[in-house]
Each structure stands twice: as structure tokens, then as C-alpha cells.
Amino acid sequence: MKCTTLLINTCPVVLDFEARYRSLSPMKRLRVPILLTACVCVTTEFAVADAALTLQANETSAQLLPREQGPQQVALPLLEFSLLASFACPSDADAESVTVSIADTQKRFGPNEISDKTSLNVLVSVPASQIAPVTVADFCIDDGPGDEKNLLMPGVATAQVSLRCRGENESFLYFASAVLPVRLYCAPDANQDVSTDR
């Protein structure tokens, strides 16, 4: 939980119009008190940094059907990602939840699922509509040279993980992320259905 304290001090500033504007010398010396912000101090209490949270992503793979020469971007099929989330709350707090999300797909694990664990193996199936098309140039085209049997896309999406820890009086949130590599294979048979392997 972030606690922010804003301290604002004010002090009077006197403007001497007689000194600045000599043409107004007949006028009596005019002093105008103006309150200005002298300083702004922000004190922030951040979450304790002795928690640990990491996210590792395994490489996943997908098959593409050969296509005619044309657009260099292709839509990916449904993808299944395998992730390892390792976590530990501070010594004076307990893990309340772990949430893993990719694109619009989310998985949440509550206290009953993580109370006696320090890591989770998570499988997340992401529909094709949630991953943006990727640029593959001339990979997997009809009557192509066929030199490239596979193509590694180092980061087609990003996985996010959050850990919520609850202490005696407050809770804290921690975050981590990992890029998701996908290796594409060109299906040898044009009539073969598109499939995805982990």
C-alpha cells in the first residue's frame, strides 16, 4: 500500500512597487502580501522490498499452413503458454493471491491454492484473436525455397504476474513480466490442420 503525505509551506512575499516603478513615486510605498508555495515535500512509503517474484516463460510452438506469396503478416492460431511463477512474501506477510495474465486472458490463484507453495506452473491458453498478427516475411509460402524449417519469434506477447501479500494492517502488490517466444513451423501438408504444441 502506498501512503503519500503532501506538505505545503507558504510564506509572504512583499512587492515594492516604488522601487520597481519610479514613475509612481508620488504614490506611497505599497506592500502587497502574497502567499506563494515555498516548497512541496512528498513522502512516500513504498512496499517492503524483501519479497521475491519472478516469471519464466517456456518456448511454445505453432504450425502455419503454406500460403501464397503476398502479405508478410500472418495471424497466429490459439497458443498455449507454459509459465513458472516463483514467489515469496515478506516474513511478516502472507501470500493472498497470484494473478497471471497474457493479453486479455487471466488466471488467478487464491490463498487456498498458494498457501503452502513458493512456485506455480501455469498453463495459459490464449485465443488467436488476442495476439496481433506477426511479420514472417517469406517464411512458409507455396513453392518457396523451403530452406527455413522453423522461425523463432522472440516476443509475440508479454506475460504479467502480480503477487498480493497481506500483512497485519495492510497489503502490498508486486509485479513481474516475461516476454513470450514462439517458434513457428511450416506444415508439410497443405491439407493439415493448424495445430499448436507446447
C-alpha positions in Angstrom: 0.0 0.0 0.0 1.4 3.4 -0.9 0.9 6.2 1.5 1.6 9.7 0.3 2.0 12.8 2.5 1.9 16.2 0.9 3.4 19.1 2.9 2.9 22.6 1.6 4.5 25.6 3.3 3.6 29.1 2.5 5.4 32.4 3.1 4.6 36.0 2.4 6.3 37.8 -0.4 6.4 41.6 -0.3 6.4 43.5 -3.6 7.9 47.0 -3.5 6.2 49.0 -6.3 8.0 52.2 -5.5 11.4 50.7 -6.2 10.3 48.9 -9.4 8.2 51.7 -10.9 9.9 55.1 -10.4 7.0 56.8 -12.3 4.8 56.0 -9.4 7.0 57.9 -6.8 4.1 60.2 -5.7 2.3 57.1 -4.5 3.0 55.8 -1.1 5.1 52.7 -0.8 2.8 49.9 -1.4 3.4 46.5 0.1 1.2 43.6 -1.1 1.5 40.3 0.8 1.1 37.4 -1.5 1.1 33.8 -0.3 3.3 31.6 -2.6 4.2 28.0 -2.3 7.6 27.8 -0.8 8.2 24.1 -1.0 6.4 20.9 -1.7 7.7 17.8 0.0 6.3 14.4 -0.9 7.0 11.5 1.4 6.1 8.1 0.0 6.1 4.8 1.9 6.8 2.0 -0.6 6.1 -1.7 -0.2 8.8 -3.6 1.6 11.4 -4.8 -0.9 12.2 -8.2 0.7 9.5 -10.1 -1.3 10.6 -12.1 -4.3 8.6 -12.6 -7.6 9.9 -14.0 -10.8 8.3 -15.2 -14.0 9.8 -17.6 -16.5 8.3 -18.5 -19.9 9.0 -21.6 -21.9 9.2 -21.5 -25.6 5.9 -22.5 -27.3 5.4 -23.6 -30.9 2.7 -23.4 -33.6 2.3 -24.6 -37.1 1.4 -22.5 -40.1 -0.1 -23.6 -43.4 1.8 -22.7 -46.5 0.4 -19.5 -48.0 0.5 -17.8 -51.4 3.1 -15.1 -51.9 1.6 -11.9 -50.6 1.1 -10.2 -47.2 4.1 -10.7 -44.9 1.9 -10.7 -41.8 0.1 -13.8 -40.6 -2.4 -14.4 -37.8 -1.3 -17.0 -35.2 -3.6 -19.8 -34.1 -4.6 -20.4 -30.4 -1.4 -20.6 -28.4 -0.7 -22.4 -25.1 2.0 -20.9 -22.9 3.8 -22.6 -20.1 5.0 -20.3 -17.3 6.7 -20.8 -14.0 5.9 -18.2 -11.3 8.1 -18.2 -8.2 7.1 -16.0 -5.3 7.7 -15.2 -1.6 6.1 -12.6 0.5 8.0 -10.6 3.3 8.4 -12.5 6.5 5.6 -10.6 8.2 3.1 -11.1 5.5 1.2 -14.0 3.8 0.5 -14.6 0.1 -3.1 -13.7 -0.7 -3.2 -14.2 -4.5 -1.1 -14.7 -7.6 -2.5 -13.5 -10.9 -1.1 -14.3 -14.4 -2.3 -12.5 -17.5 -1.5 -12.6 -21.2 -3.3 -10.2 -23.5 -7.0 -10.4 -22.3 -6.6 -13.9 -20.7 -6.1 -14.1 -17.0 -5.7 -16.8 -14.3 -6.0 -16.1 -10.6 -4.9 -18.3 -7.8 -6.3 -17.6 -4.3 -4.9 -18.3 -0.8 -6.1 -21.9 -0.7 -4.1 -22.6 -3.9 -0.9 -20.9 -2.9 -0.7 -21.0 0.9 1.8 -23.8 1.1 3.7 -23.1 -2.2 6.5 -20.9 -3.4 6.0 -21.5 -7.1 3.3 -22.3 -9.7 3.4 -24.0 -13.0 0.8 -22.2 -15.1 -0.7 -23.1 -18.5 -2.4 -20.2 -20.3 -4.4 -20.8 -23.5 -4.6 -17.6 -25.5 -7.2 -17.4 -28.3 -5.9 -16.4 -31.7 -7.9 -13.1 -31.7 -5.9 -11.8 -28.7 -2.5 -12.0 -30.4 -1.6 -9.4 -33.0 -0.5 -10.7 -36.5 3.2 -11.2 -36.8 5.6 -10.4 -39.6 7.2 -13.5 -41.1 8.5 -12.2 -44.5 8.7 -15.1 -46.9 8.5 -17.9 -44.4 6.2 -20.8 -45.2 4.9 -19.8 -48.7 3.8 -22.0 -51.5 6.6 -23.1 -53.9 9.1 -21.4 -51.6 12.7 -22.5 -51.3 11.9 -24.4 -48.1 15.3 -23.6 -46.6 13.8 -22.4 -43.3 12.1 -25.2 -41.4 11.2 -23.0 -38.5 11.2 -19.4 -37.5 11.6 -18.1 -33.9 9.6 -15.1 -32.9 11.3 -13.9 -29.7 8.4 -11.9 -28.2 5.0 -12.1 -29.7 3.4 -11.0 -26.4 4.2 -10.4 -22.8 3.0 -12.2 -19.7 2.4 -10.3 -16.5 2.3 -11.7 -13.0 1.2 -10.0 -9.8 1.6 -11.1 -6.2 -0.6 -9.7 -3.4 0.8 -10.1 0.1 -1.2 -9.2 3.2 0.4 -8.1 6.5 -1.3 -7.4 9.8 -2.6 -4.0 8.8 -2.1 -3.6 5.1 -1.5 -5.3 1.8 1.2 -5.0 -0.9 1.3 -5.7 -4.6 4.4 -6.9 -6.5 4.8 -7.3 -10.3 7.0 -9.1 -12.8 6.8 -9.8 -16.5 8.4 -12.0 -19.2 8.4 -11.9 -23.0 6.8 -15.0 -24.7 8.9 -16.6 -27.5 7.0 -18.6 -30.2 8.7 -20.9 -32.7 6.8 -21.3 -36.0 6.9 -24.4 -38.1 5.6 -24.7 -41.7 3.2 -27.6 -42.1 4.5 -30.0 -44.8 1.0 -30.9 -45.9 -1.2 -28.1 -47.1 -4.3 -30.0 -46.0 -3.0 -30.5 -42.5 -5.0 -28.6 -39.8 -3.3 -25.9 -37.9 -2.2 -27.1 -34.5 -0.3 -25.9 -31.5 2.2 -27.8 -29.4 3.7 -26.6 -26.2 
